[in-house]
Amino acid sequence: MSSGDVSPVRVEGEPRGTDSDGVSARMPARAVEPPVAYPFKQPLTWWTRRRGYLLYMLREFTAVGIAAWMVLFLVEIARAHGGGAGYQPLGGPLFIAISVLCLGLALWHSYTFLSLAGMIMRIPLGDRTVSPRLIAQGMFALLAAVTALIAALLIWGGA
Amino acid sequence: MTSQDSTGGEEHHVPKPGPNRVLGLIWAGFASAAVLGALIVPAHILIQGVLGPLGVPSFDRHYGTFARALSNPLVKIYLLVLFACSFYMLAMRVWYVVRELGVPSKLGVGLFSFGLGAAGTIVAGYLLFSGP
């Protein structure tokens, strides 16, 4: 870069006096031209660069799968408004395939969020606290118990 | 809140001292909704979405059993909580992820995502409490 490429910055006033550190002596008192900011723009595909980023985005995407399946459930409830004659529950290979996909996302959400419980929760036990690993294991045991209970109720309701 | 610095320079943002209680409440709601969703949702999808259509009896496969269950106020409230948790989770996740993908408007994205979640919950409430 030649010296002609650089435009001189106009300076108001004189440079400051020399301080003990000697740094401010080289700095102008006040530059007229404002400093140019170059904000960093993250590329849209930043989350594809690392496996951890990808798993993070997948975890965030689980909410979409869960909400999508809930909308399908709402469609079923709306169909029930028409009475017994016109009621047709959702089914077929496409619905099952979507449900399997949503189930995978829901389980991924369960795994990631319940694993965090051990790091978030602090349960005092005497002078110490319950170990994070034990808390996470307890949450997974609770998931299994709640799943079994709800599954039993849903099947019992349909029997 | 904005203020001018002593040199008469341009305005800059001065953060309010103390914790952001509204954001804290939003996160507390998200944590509760996410735990409930993590514990409850997989069972519903497994039975109603996968095993039910494959022949396992489920309460929503026949109108009689479905209407009988939906007529119970406790089931209505339970399902409304389930829908609300799912849509709240969606709103919170979308609020953050869309901004992380480069959309700058925090307020705009927040209004859109939480508005979407609220609309879903209202529709669910209407369908549950006006149905059989």
Interface residues (C-beta under 8 A of the other chain):
Chain A: R30 K41 Q42 L44 W47 M57 E60 F61 T62 A63 V64 I66 A67 W69 M70 V71 L72 F73 L74 E76 I77 A78 A80 H81 G83 G84 Y87 P89 L90 G91 G92 F95 I96 I98 S99 V100 C102 L103 A106 L107 H109 S110 F113 L114 A117 I120 L142 L143 V146 T147 A148 I150 A151 L154 I155 G157 G158 A159
Chain B: T7 A31 A34 V35 G37 A38 L39 I40 V41 P42 A43 H44 I45 L46 I47 Q48 G49 V50 G52 P53 L54 V56 P57 S58 F59 D60 R61 H62 Y63 G64 T65 F66 A67 R68 A69 L70 L79 L82 F83 S86 F87 M89 L90 M92 R93 V94 Y96 V97 E100 L101 G102 G120 V123 A124 L127 L128 S130 G131 P132
